[in-house]
Protein backbone atom coordinates (compact mmCIF):
# COMPACT_ATOMS: atom_id res chain seq x y z
CA UNK A 1 0.00 0.00 0.00
CA UNK A 2 2.92 2.33 0.62
CA UNK A 3 3.34 2.94 -3.12
CA UNK A 4 -0.27 4.02 -3.59
CA UNK A 5 -1.10 5.76 -0.28
CA UNK A 6 -0.86 9.53 0.16
CA UNK A 7 -1.62 11.75 3.14
CA UNK A 8 -3.47 15.05 2.78
CA UNK A 9 -1.91 18.15 4.26
CA UNK A 10 -5.27 19.01 5.85
CA UNK A 11 -3.62 17.12 8.71
CA UNK A 12 -0.76 19.02 10.33
CA UNK A 13 0.92 15.66 10.95
CA UNK A 14 0.87 14.58 7.28
CA UNK A 15 4.40 15.65 6.24
CA UNK A 16 6.06 13.94 9.20
CA UNK A 17 3.95 10.80 8.86
CA UNK A 18 4.58 10.61 5.12
CA UNK A 19 8.31 10.81 5.68
CA UNK A 20 8.24 8.23 8.50
CA UNK A 21 6.07 5.71 6.66
CA UNK A 22 7.47 6.33 3.18
CA UNK A 23 4.13 7.58 1.82
CA UNK A 24 3.14 10.32 -0.61
CA UNK A 25 1.60 13.72 0.09
CA UNK A 26 -1.44 15.44 -1.38
CA UNK A 27 -0.92 19.18 -1.09
CA UNK A 28 -4.20 20.78 0.01
CA UNK A 29 -2.73 24.19 0.81
CA UNK A 30 -3.89 25.72 -2.48
CA UNK A 31 -7.52 24.68 -1.97
CA UNK A 32 -7.87 28.28 -0.78
CA UNK A 33 -7.83 30.24 -4.03
CA UNK A 34 -6.21 33.36 -2.56
CA UNK A 35 -3.10 31.27 -1.89
CA UNK A 36 -2.61 31.20 -5.66
CA UNK A 37 -1.98 34.94 -5.81
CA UNK A 38 -2.16 37.37 -2.88
CA UNK A 39 -0.84 34.86 -0.31
CA UNK A 40 1.27 32.86 -2.75
CA UNK A 41 4.78 33.44 -1.40
CA UNK A 42 4.07 32.21 2.12
CA UNK A 43 1.97 29.25 0.95
CA UNK A 44 4.55 28.24 -1.64
CA UNK A 45 7.35 28.29 0.92
CA UNK A 46 5.27 26.23 3.36
CA UNK A 47 4.48 23.66 0.67
CA UNK A 48 8.08 23.27 -0.38
CA UNK A 49 9.02 22.70 3.25
CA UNK A 50 6.35 20.00 3.57
CA UNK A 51 7.56 18.30 0.40
CA UNK A 52 11.09 17.79 1.76
CA UNK A 53 11.87 14.10 2.17
CA UNK A 54 8.75 12.96 0.23
CA UNK A 55 8.89 11.57 -3.30
CA UNK A 56 5.29 11.23 -4.53
CA UNK A 57 2.63 13.93 -4.74
CA UNK A 58 -0.89 14.86 -5.72
CA UNK A 59 -2.00 18.50 -5.82
CA UNK A 60 -5.50 19.58 -4.77
CA UNK A 61 -6.76 22.69 -6.53
CA UNK A 62 -9.26 25.33 -5.30
CA UNK A 63 -12.98 24.63 -5.42
CA UNK A 64 -15.05 27.16 -3.42
CA UNK A 65 -17.48 29.16 -5.62
CA UNK A 66 -16.06 27.54 -8.76
CA UNK A 67 -18.08 25.67 -11.37
CA UNK A 68 -16.98 24.66 -14.89
CA UNK A 69 -20.61 24.51 -16.04
CA UNK A 70 -21.70 27.74 -14.36
CA UNK A 71 -24.69 29.49 -15.84
CA UNK A 72 -22.95 32.87 -15.44
CA UNK A 73 -20.16 33.04 -18.07
CA UNK A 74 -18.05 35.23 -15.78
CA UNK A 75 -17.96 32.43 -13.20
CA UNK A 76 -16.74 30.07 -15.91
CA UNK A 77 -13.92 32.49 -16.71
CA UNK A 78 -12.92 32.68 -13.05
CA UNK A 79 -13.09 28.88 -12.78
CA UNK A 80 -10.85 28.44 -15.83
CA UNK A 81 -8.40 31.01 -14.46
CA UNK A 82 -8.19 29.36 -11.05
CA UNK A 83 -7.86 25.88 -12.51
CA UNK A 84 -5.07 27.04 -14.83
CA UNK A 85 -3.31 28.74 -11.93
CA UNK A 86 -3.56 25.58 -9.84
CA UNK A 87 -2.29 23.36 -12.64
CA UNK A 88 0.63 25.64 -13.37
CA UNK A 89 1.50 25.82 -9.67
CA UNK A 90 1.43 22.03 -9.49
CA UNK A 91 3.70 21.77 -12.52
CA UNK A 92 6.06 24.35 -11.02
CA UNK A 93 6.34 22.04 -8.01
CA UNK A 94 7.06 19.09 -10.30
CA UNK A 95 3.60 17.59 -9.70
CA UNK A 96 1.65 16.20 -12.66
CA UNK A 97 -1.41 14.84 -10.80
CA UNK A 98 -4.14 17.32 -9.84
CA UNK A 99 -7.50 16.86 -8.08
CA UNK A 100 -10.24 19.30 -9.10
CA UNK A 101 -13.95 19.37 -8.30
CA UNK A 102 -16.73 18.95 -10.82
CA UNK A 103 -18.69 21.81 -9.23
CA UNK A 104 -22.18 20.30 -9.28
CA UNK A 105 -24.74 21.81 -6.89
CA UNK A 106 -28.14 20.06 -6.59
CA UNK A 107 -31.22 22.15 -7.43
CA UNK A 108 -28.98 24.75 -9.08
CA UNK A 109 -27.76 22.68 -12.02
CA UNK A 110 -29.59 19.97 -13.91
CA UNK A 111 -27.89 17.12 -15.80
CA UNK A 112 -29.30 18.30 -19.13
CA UNK A 113 -27.27 21.51 -18.69
CA UNK A 114 -24.41 20.45 -16.45
CA UNK A 115 -23.06 17.57 -18.52
CA UNK A 116 -22.89 19.11 -22.03
CA UNK A 117 -21.68 22.46 -20.72
CA UNK A 118 -19.11 20.72 -18.54
CA UNK A 119 -17.85 18.74 -21.52
CA UNK A 120 -17.33 22.01 -23.44
CA UNK A 121 -15.36 23.48 -20.53
CA UNK A 122 -13.03 20.53 -20.05
CA UNK A 123 -12.32 20.12 -23.76
CA UNK A 124 -11.43 23.81 -23.89
CA UNK A 125 -9.20 23.66 -20.83
CA UNK A 126 -7.38 20.50 -21.89
CA UNK A 127 -6.35 22.06 -25.22
CA UNK A 128 -3.58 24.01 -23.49
CA UNK A 129 -2.39 21.38 -20.99
CA UNK A 130 0.59 19.01 -21.31
CA UNK A 131 0.15 15.35 -22.16
CA UNK A 132 1.93 14.40 -18.92
CA UNK A 133 -0.89 15.83 -16.79
CA UNK A 134 -3.56 13.81 -14.97
CA UNK A 135 -6.67 15.59 -13.69
CA UNK A 136 -8.98 13.64 -11.39
CA UNK A 137 -12.49 15.08 -10.93
CA UNK A 138 -13.75 14.61 -7.38
CA UNK A 139 -17.36 14.01 -6.36
CA UNK A 140 -18.75 16.30 -3.67
CA UNK A 141 -22.49 16.95 -4.02
CA UNK A 142 -23.12 14.71 -7.02
CA UNK A 143 -25.98 12.34 -6.04
CA UNK A 144 -24.49 9.32 -7.81
CA UNK A 145 -21.61 8.44 -10.16
CA UNK A 146 -23.56 9.18 -13.34
CA UNK A 147 -22.80 12.90 -13.76
CA UNK A 148 -19.03 12.63 -13.49
CA UNK A 149 -19.04 9.48 -15.60
CA UNK A 150 -20.97 11.28 -18.33
CA UNK A 151 -18.44 14.14 -18.20
CA UNK A 152 -15.30 12.04 -18.58
CA UNK A 153 -16.91 9.81 -21.19
CA UNK A 154 -18.01 12.86 -23.16
CA UNK A 155 -14.59 14.52 -22.98
CA UNK A 156 -12.85 11.22 -23.80
CA UNK A 157 -9.32 12.38 -22.98
CA UNK A 158 -6.84 10.16 -21.10
CA UNK A 159 -5.71 13.17 -19.06
CA UNK A 160 -9.16 13.50 -17.45
CA UNK A 161 -10.20 10.84 -14.96
CA UNK A 162 -12.07 10.57 -11.69
CA UNK A 163 -11.36 10.86 -7.98
CA UNK A 164 -13.82 8.95 -5.81
CA UNK A 165 -14.26 10.58 -2.41
CA UNK A 166 -15.79 7.75 -0.37
CA UNK A 167 -16.74 10.07 2.49
CA UNK A 168 -18.74 12.33 0.17
CA UNK A 169 -20.31 9.30 -1.50
CA UNK A 170 -21.42 8.05 1.92
CA UNK A 171 -23.68 11.10 2.26
CA UNK A 172 -25.68 10.50 -0.91
CA UNK A 173 -27.74 7.43 -0.11
CA UNK A 174 -25.75 5.48 -2.71
CA UNK A 175 -23.19 3.45 -0.72
CA UNK A 176 -19.52 4.01 -1.63
CA UNK A 177 -19.19 0.42 -2.82
CA UNK A 178 -21.82 1.13 -5.48
CA UNK A 179 -19.72 3.99 -6.84
CA UNK A 180 -16.58 1.92 -7.37
CA UNK A 181 -17.66 -0.47 -10.12
CA UNK A 182 -19.06 2.11 -12.59
CA UNK A 183 -16.21 4.53 -11.93
CA UNK A 184 -13.45 1.89 -12.08
CA UNK A 185 -12.34 2.36 -15.72
CA UNK A 186 -11.80 6.10 -15.14
CA UNK A 187 -10.71 6.01 -11.50
CA UNK A 188 -7.28 7.58 -11.04
CA UNK A 189 -7.43 8.52 -7.37
CA UNK A 190 -9.49 8.01 -4.19
CA UNK A 191 -10.04 10.12 -1.09
CA UNK A 192 -10.41 8.06 2.08
CA UNK A 193 -12.17 9.30 5.21
CA UNK A 194 -15.19 8.20 7.23
CA UNK A 195 -18.35 9.77 8.65
CA UNK A 196 -21.71 9.00 10.23
CA UNK A 197 -23.60 9.16 6.93
CA UNK A 198 -25.09 12.56 7.77
CA UNK A 199 -22.28 15.14 7.68
CA UNK A 200 -18.88 15.48 6.02
CA UNK A 201 -16.74 14.89 9.12
CA UNK A 202 -13.46 13.63 7.61
CA UNK A 203 -13.11 11.19 10.50
CA UNK A 204 -10.48 8.48 10.81
CA UNK A 205 -10.86 5.39 8.64
CA UNK A 206 -12.33 3.21 11.40
CA UNK A 207 -14.69 5.88 12.79
CA UNK A 208 -17.94 5.91 10.84
CA UNK A 209 -20.46 3.87 8.88
CA UNK A 210 -18.28 3.13 5.83
CA UNK A 211 -17.04 -0.51 5.83
CA UNK A 212 -13.54 0.71 5.09
CA UNK A 213 -11.75 -2.62 4.89
CA UNK A 214 -14.25 -3.89 2.30
CA UNK A 215 -13.93 -0.61 0.39
CA UNK A 216 -10.13 -0.89 0.30
CA UNK A 217 -10.25 -4.52 -0.78
CA UNK A 218 -12.76 -3.70 -3.53
CA UNK A 219 -10.66 -0.78 -4.75
CA UNK A 220 -7.57 -3.00 -4.85
CA UNK A 221 -9.45 -5.60 -6.88
CA UNK A 222 -11.31 -3.28 -9.27
CA UNK A 223 -8.88 -0.36 -9.60
CA UNK A 224 -5.38 -1.73 -8.97
CA UNK A 225 -3.68 1.30 -10.55
CA UNK A 226 -5.59 3.97 -8.62
CA UNK A 227 -3.83 5.84 -5.83
CA UNK A 228 -5.40 6.77 -2.49
CA UNK A 229 -5.18 9.81 -0.23
CA UNK A 230 -6.10 9.56 3.43
CA UNK A 231 -7.99 12.84 3.89
CA UNK A 232 -8.55 12.82 7.64
CA UNK A 233 -8.06 15.61 10.16
CA UNK A 234 -5.31 13.77 12.03
CA UNK A 235 -4.18 10.54 10.36
CA UNK A 236 -2.23 8.87 13.14
CA UNK A 237 -5.08 6.64 14.29
CA UNK A 238 -5.89 5.66 10.69
CA UNK A 239 -2.31 4.55 10.03
CA UNK A 240 -2.39 2.50 13.22
CA UNK A 241 -5.66 0.92 12.08
CA UNK A 242 -4.19 0.09 8.66
CA UNK A 243 -1.23 -1.56 10.37
CA UNK A 244 -3.51 -3.51 12.73
CA UNK A 245 -5.57 -4.75 9.77
CA UNK A 246 -2.41 -5.82 7.95
CA UNK A 247 -3.06 -3.35 5.14
CA UNK A 248 0.05 -1.22 5.56
Secondary structure by P-SEA (a helix, b strand, c coil): ccccbbbbccccaaaaaaaaacbbbbbcccccccccccccaaaaaaaaaaacccccbbbbbbbcccccccccaaaaaaaaaaaaaaaaaaaaacccbbbbbcccccccccccccaaaaaaaaaaaaccccccbbbbbbbcccccaaaaaaaaaaaccccbbbbbcaaaaaacccccccccccccccccbbbbbbccccccccccccccccaaaaaaaaaaaccccbbbbbcccccaaaaaaaaaaccc
